[in-house]
Amino acid sequence: MDDLNKALADLSTIRRQMARTTEFRGYGPATLAATGVVAVIAAAAQAKWVPDPAREVRGYLAVWFATAVVCGGIIAVQMHTRARRMHSAMADEMIRMAVEQFFPALIAGLLVTMVLMHFVPQAAWMLPGLWQLIYGLGVFSSCRFLPRPVMLGGSWYLLTSLVCFAFGDARALSPWIMGLAYGAGQIVIAAALYAGAEGASDDA
């Protein structure tokens, strides 16, 4: 039994090492592009239902938290099914590695939002820039398992976060600041993943 347990432990270690050196193929380009479209729809919804976000910060948060939940759910479901198809036996380990890379950014975004709204609500205009900055850092963190062009997506979110901070006031809460930033950013990442998949096919 000890030999069996040791063999299983060795197999698990080998699988983990393979996962660390394998490009993650669980993110589907079409799915990520679709989340960009969802962000644009959310921007239109904010423009209609929360026309003055500086005075209706709770409504603003509701729109974008709902959007994040919807997009996260879409990505999670597709990642689970696609990873099992693309990585077969290593799927669970690959999904775990992908979540470990991005999860800290999600938690950081949530905590920063809670602290800012509780202690410094007058600084709510900083939220879009902070969200985009943290999301961009999550993208950069994930790049070690993704095609290198995905770094363009992280760079895009870094740039848009700086633009938000440059406004320095409630203009940063405009619906299209978030809609265009995430709409374009997700499409950039989707294009990078598609190009990476095409390159991998050519190499094969």
N, C-alpha and C positions, 0 to 999 in steps of 0.2 A: 504493500500500500504506500509506503514511503517513497519507493521508486516511482510509482504512478503519480503521486502528488508532485514530486520533483520534476517529472516530465511535463506535467500540466503547467507548472510554474514557469519552466523554461520556455514552453510554447507561448505562454502569455507574454513573457518578456520579449521574445522574438517578434511576436505580432505587434507589440507596442513600439519596438524599435523600427519595424517596417513602416508603421503608421507615421512615425515622426519624420521619415524620409520620403514619403509618398505624397504627391500632389493631390490635394483634396478635390474631388470632382462632384461633390454633393450639392453645390450651388448651381442651379440651372439658370442660364442667361435669360431665358424668356421669363422666368419667374421673377428675377430681380428687376427686369425691365417693367414688369407688371406692377411691382411695388412703387416704381417711379410714377406710373400712371395714377396709382392710388393716391400718392402724395399731391399730385396736381388736382385731383378731384377733391381732396381734403381742403386744399387752398380755396377752391371755388366755394366749398361749403362754409368755410370760415368767412369768406367775403360776404356771403348771404346772411349767415346767422350770427356772426360776431363782428359786426362792422367797426366797432370801437374796442379793440382788444385791450387797450391800455386801461379802460374802465371796466372791462369784462374779462379779467384775467382767468377766472375760473372756466368761463366758456372757451377761452383760447386753449387752456390746458386740456379741457375735455375733448376738443376736436383732435388735438395732436396726440394725446395719449391713446384715444380710440384708434387713430391711424396707425400708431406704433404697434398696438396689439394686433390689428388686422394684418399688417405687413409681416409682423413676427410670426403669426400663426401660419400664413401662407408659406413663408420661407421654411418654417420648421417641418410642416407636413411634406413639402416637396423635397427637402433635404433628406428626410428619413427614407422616403421611397427611392429617390435617385441614388443615394449612397449605397443602399442595399443592391441596387442594380449595377452600379459602377465598381463597387469595392467588394462585393460579395462577403467573403468570410471576415474581412477586416472592417466591415461597415460600422459595427458598434464602436470600435476603437477610433475610427476616423471621425465619426460624429462626436464622440467625447472630446477628441482633440480640438475640433472646430469650435465646440461650445466653450471649452476652457479658454480659447484665445479671445473670444468676443464677449463672454459673459461679464468680465470685470468692467468693460466699458458700459454695458447696460446698467449694471448696478451703480456705477459712478454717476451716470446721467440721472437716475432716479433719486439718488441721495442728494446730489447737488440741487435738483429741483425742489425737493422737500425742504432743505435747509434754507435756500434762497427765499422761497415763498413764506416760510414761517418766521424768519428773522429779518429779512431785508426785502419785503414785498415791493418796495418802490424801485428795486433793481430788476424787476421782472423782464424789462426790455433786453437783458443780457441772456435770457434763456435760449433763444434761437442760436446765438453764437456759441454758447456753451454746448448745446446739444450737437451742433455740427462739428465742433472741435473734438468732443469726446467720441463721436461716431467715427470721425476720421482717424483718430488714434486706434480705435478698434479695427478699422480696415487695415491700417499699417501693421498692427499686431498679427493679423491673420495672413499677411502677405507671405510669410515663410512657407505656407502650405498651398499657396495659390499662384497662378501665373504672374510673373513680375509686372506686367502692365497694369495689374489691379492697383498698384501704387499710385497710378494716375487718379483713381477714385479717391484715395486718401488725401492726395494733394488738392483735389477739387474741394473737398470738405474743409480742409485747412484754410483755403483761400476764401470760401464763402463765410466761414466763421469770422475771419478778420474783417470782411466787409460788414458783417452784422455789428461787430464791435465799433467799427469806424462811424456808424450812424450815431451812436452815443445817446440815443433816445428811443421813444416809442415807435419810430419808423421801422425799427428792427422787427416789430411784431406784425408787420404787414403780411397778409396771407401768402403773397407771392415770394416773399423772402424764403419761407420754408418750402413752398410748393416747387419753385424753380430750383432751389438748391438740391432738394432730395430727388425731384423728378429727373434732373439732368445727371446728378451724381450716380443714381442707381443705373441709369442707362449707360454711363461711362463704364461702370464696373461690369455690367452685363456684356458690353462690347469687348472688354478685356478678357472676360471668361470665355466668350465665344471664340475670340482670336486664339486664346491659349489652347482651347479644345481642337481647333482646326490645325494648329501647329503640332499638337500631339498626334493627331491622326496622320499628318504628313510624315512625321518621324517614324511612325509605326509602319 
